[in-house]
Amino acid sequence: MTKIILVAMTEQRVIGCGNAIPWHLPQELRLFRALTQGHTIVMGRRTFEAIGGPLPDRRNLVVSRTLPPAMPGVEICRNLQEALALGGDAEKLFFIGGRDIYAEALPMADELRISWIIDEYAGDILFPPFSLATWETVEATQYPHFRHVLYRRKQLN
């Protein structure tokens, strides 16, 4: 299984403002959909609530200690380890937010897929601090309002 963090953020690491994304970039949303369709996604409760429900054509794992255990289209996990166990048969497992999920998934992720938002946006939710020194750039694609970069964790020799 390839564990992938998928995030859109500014150079200042802004990923949210309140419980919403501070920008609206349809092209970035289409890329998100294309990358995750047919795969398993893991998100926290607040991200799930901000989205408004399960995303179609994906296996939705939501990490929450407060949501009811049975919800249509969603599998509730009490912690990230439970989500990893449930999603263990997936070829690709995408961590899609929020901040706490990213922080916990960062040490175990095989890949980072970051859409670097070109403009600056105010926000109060930041991606956790990390160093690109431990990641190698595999590919980068420039779009009008963002640059999408695939990073793979460097192998230790």
The 8 nearest C-alpha neighbors of each residue, nearest first, counted from 0:
[[1, 90, 91, 89, 2, 92, 87, 88],
 [0, 2, 91, 109, 92, 3, 90, 110],
 [3, 1, 92, 108, 109, 91, 93, 0],
 [4, 2, 110, 93, 108, 111, 109, 92],
 [3, 5, 94, 111, 93, 112, 110, 6],
 [6, 4, 112, 95, 94, 113, 3, 111],
 [5, 7, 113, 114, 95, 8, 4, 112],
 [8, 6, 114, 113, 115, 14, 116, 9],
 [9, 7, 14, 13, 12, 115, 116, 114],
 [8, 10, 116, 12, 11, 13, 115, 119],
 [9, 11, 12, 115, 8, 116, 13, 117],
 [10, 12, 9, 13, 8, 125, 119, 126],
 [13, 11, 9, 125, 126, 8, 10, 14],
 [14, 12, 125, 9, 8, 11, 122, 15],
 [15, 13, 8, 125, 124, 126, 12, 7],
 [16, 14, 20, 124, 122, 19, 21, 13],
 [15, 17, 122, 123, 19, 21, 18, 124],
 [18, 16, 19, 15, 123, 124, 122, 20],
 [17, 19, 16, 49, 15, 45, 20, 46],
 [20, 18, 16, 15, 17, 21, 49, 46],
 [19, 21, 15, 22, 16, 14, 18, 23],
 [22, 20, 16, 15, 19, 120, 122, 23],
 [23, 21, 20, 24, 120, 19, 15, 116],
 [22, 24, 25, 21, 20, 28, 27, 26],
 [23, 25, 27, 26, 22, 28, 144, 145],
 [26, 24, 28, 27, 29, 23, 30, 22],
 [25, 27, 29, 28, 24, 30, 142, 144],
 [26, 28, 30, 24, 29, 25, 31, 114],
 [27, 29, 31, 25, 30, 26, 32, 24],
 [30, 28, 32, 26, 31, 27, 33, 25],
 [29, 31, 27, 33, 28, 32, 34, 26],
 [32, 30, 28, 34, 29, 33, 35, 27],
 [31, 33, 29, 35, 30, 34, 36, 28],
 [32, 34, 30, 31, 35, 36, 29, 28],
 [33, 35, 31, 32, 36, 30, 38, 29],
 [36, 34, 32, 38, 33, 31, 37, 57],
 [37, 35, 38, 57, 56, 33, 32, 34],
 [36, 38, 57, 56, 35, 39, 58, 34],
 [39, 37, 57, 35, 36, 91, 58, 40],
 [38, 40, 58, 92, 57, 59, 93, 89],
 [41, 39, 93, 59, 92, 94, 60, 58],
 [42, 40, 60, 94, 61, 93, 95, 59],
 [43, 41, 61, 96, 95, 94, 46, 62],
 [42, 44, 62, 46, 61, 45, 97, 96],
 [43, 45, 47, 63, 46, 62, 48, 61],
 [44, 46, 48, 47, 43, 49, 18, 97],
 [47, 45, 49, 43, 48, 44, 97, 42],
 [48, 46, 44, 50, 45, 49, 52, 51],
 [47, 49, 51, 45, 50, 46, 44, 52],
 [50, 48, 46, 51, 47, 45, 18, 19],
 [51, 49, 47, 48, 52, 46, 53, 54],
 [52, 50, 48, 49, 47, 53, 46, 54],
 [53, 51, 50, 47, 54, 48, 49, 72],
 [52, 54, 72, 59, 73, 55, 51, 47],
 [53, 55, 57, 52, 56, 59, 58, 50],
 [56, 54, 57, 53, 36, 58, 72, 59],
 [55, 57, 37, 36, 54, 58, 38, 35],
 [58, 56, 37, 38, 36, 55, 39, 59],
 [57, 59, 39, 40, 38, 60, 56, 73],
 [58, 60, 73, 40, 57, 53, 39, 74],
 [61, 59, 41, 74, 73, 75, 40, 82],
 [62, 60, 75, 42, 43, 41, 76, 44],
 [61, 63, 76, 43, 78, 77, 75, 44],
 [64, 62, 77, 44, 65, 66, 76, 61],
 [63, 65, 77, 66, 62, 78, 76, 67],
 [66, 64, 63, 67, 44, 77, 68, 62],
 [67, 65, 63, 64, 68, 75, 44, 69],
 [66, 68, 69, 65, 70, 75, 64, 63],
 [69, 67, 75, 66, 70, 74, 76, 65],
 [70, 68, 67, 71, 75, 74, 73, 66],
 [69, 71, 73, 72, 68, 67, 74, 75],
 [72, 70, 73, 69, 53, 74, 52, 59],
 [73, 71, 53, 70, 59, 74, 58, 52],
 [74, 72, 59, 71, 70, 60, 53, 75],
 [73, 75, 60, 61, 59, 76, 72, 70],
 [74, 76, 61, 68, 60, 62, 73, 63],
 [77, 75, 62, 82, 78, 81, 61, 63],
 [76, 78, 64, 63, 62, 81, 75, 79],
 [79, 77, 81, 62, 80, 76, 82, 63],
 [78, 80, 82, 81, 83, 62, 76, 77],
 [81, 79, 83, 82, 78, 84, 77, 76],
 [80, 82, 84, 79, 83, 78, 76, 85],
 [83, 81, 79, 85, 80, 84, 76, 86],
 [84, 82, 80, 86, 81, 85, 87, 79],
 [83, 85, 87, 81, 82, 86, 80, 88],
 [86, 84, 82, 83, 87, 81, 88, 60],
 [87, 85, 83, 84, 89, 88, 82, 39],
 [86, 88, 84, 89, 85, 83, 0, 82],
 [87, 89, 86, 90, 0, 85, 84, 91],
 [90, 88, 91, 87, 86, 0, 92, 39],
 [89, 91, 0, 1, 88, 92, 38, 87],
 [92, 90, 1, 89, 0, 2, 38, 93],
 [91, 93, 2, 39, 40, 3, 1, 89],
 [94, 92, 40, 3, 4, 95, 41, 2],
 [93, 95, 4, 41, 40, 96, 5, 3],
 [96, 94, 5, 42, 93, 41, 6, 4],
 [97, 95, 42, 100, 98, 101, 94, 46],
 [96, 98, 100, 99, 46, 43, 101, 42],
 [97, 99, 101, 100, 126, 96, 102, 127],
 [100, 98, 102, 101, 97, 103, 96, 43],
 [101, 99, 103, 97, 102, 98, 96, 104],
 [100, 102, 104, 98, 99, 103, 105, 96],
 [103, 101, 99, 105, 100, 104, 127, 98],
 [102, 104, 100, 101, 105, 99, 106, 79],
 [105, 103, 101, 107, 102, 106, 108, 100],
 [104, 106, 108, 102, 107, 103, 101, 4],
 [107, 105, 104, 108, 103, 102, 109, 101],
 [108, 106, 104, 105, 109, 2, 103, 3],
 [109, 107, 2, 105, 110, 3, 106, 104],
 [108, 110, 2, 152, 3, 151, 1, 107],
 [111, 109, 151, 3, 108, 150, 152, 4],
 [112, 110, 4, 150, 3, 149, 113, 5],
 [113, 111, 149, 5, 148, 4, 150, 6],
 [112, 114, 6, 148, 7, 147, 115, 111],
 [113, 115, 147, 7, 146, 145, 116, 6],
 [114, 116, 146, 145, 8, 9, 113, 7],
 [115, 117, 145, 9, 8, 118, 114, 144],
 [118, 116, 145, 144, 115, 9, 119, 146],
 [119, 117, 116, 120, 9, 144, 145, 10],
 [118, 120, 9, 117, 121, 116, 10, 11],
 [121, 119, 122, 21, 118, 9, 13, 22],
 [122, 120, 119, 16, 123, 21, 13, 15],
 [121, 123, 16, 15, 13, 124, 120, 21],
 [122, 124, 16, 15, 125, 17, 13, 121],
 [125, 123, 15, 14, 122, 13, 16, 126],
 [126, 124, 13, 12, 14, 127, 123, 98],
 [125, 127, 12, 98, 14, 13, 128, 124],
 [128, 126, 102, 125, 129, 98, 101, 12],
 [127, 129, 126, 130, 12, 125, 102, 105],
 [130, 128, 127, 131, 105, 126, 132, 133],
 [129, 131, 132, 133, 128, 134, 127, 105],
 [130, 132, 134, 133, 129, 135, 150, 136],
 [133, 131, 130, 134, 135, 153, 129, 152],
 [132, 134, 131, 153, 152, 130, 135, 154],
 [135, 133, 152, 131, 153, 151, 132, 150],
 [136, 134, 150, 151, 153, 137, 152, 133],
 [135, 137, 150, 138, 149, 151, 134, 148],
 [138, 136, 150, 149, 135, 151, 139, 148],
 [139, 137, 149, 136, 148, 140, 150, 147],
 [138, 140, 148, 147, 149, 141, 146, 137],
 [139, 141, 147, 146, 148, 142, 138, 145],
 [140, 142, 146, 147, 145, 139, 143, 144],
 [141, 143, 145, 146, 144, 140, 147, 26],
 [142, 144, 145, 141, 146, 117, 26, 116],
 [145, 143, 117, 142, 116, 146, 118, 24],
 [146, 144, 116, 117, 142, 115, 114, 143],
 [145, 147, 141, 115, 114, 142, 140, 148],
 [146, 148, 114, 140, 139, 113, 115, 141],
 [149, 147, 139, 113, 112, 138, 150, 114],
 [148, 150, 112, 138, 137, 111, 136, 139],
 [149, 151, 136, 111, 135, 137, 110, 134],
 [152, 150, 110, 135, 134, 109, 153, 111],
 [151, 153, 134, 109, 133, 110, 135, 154],
 [154, 152, 134, 133, 135, 151, 155, 132],
 [153, 155, 156, 152, 133, 134, 151, 135],
 [154, 156, 153, 152, 133, 134, 135, 132],
 [155, 154, 153, 152, 133, 134, 135, 132]]
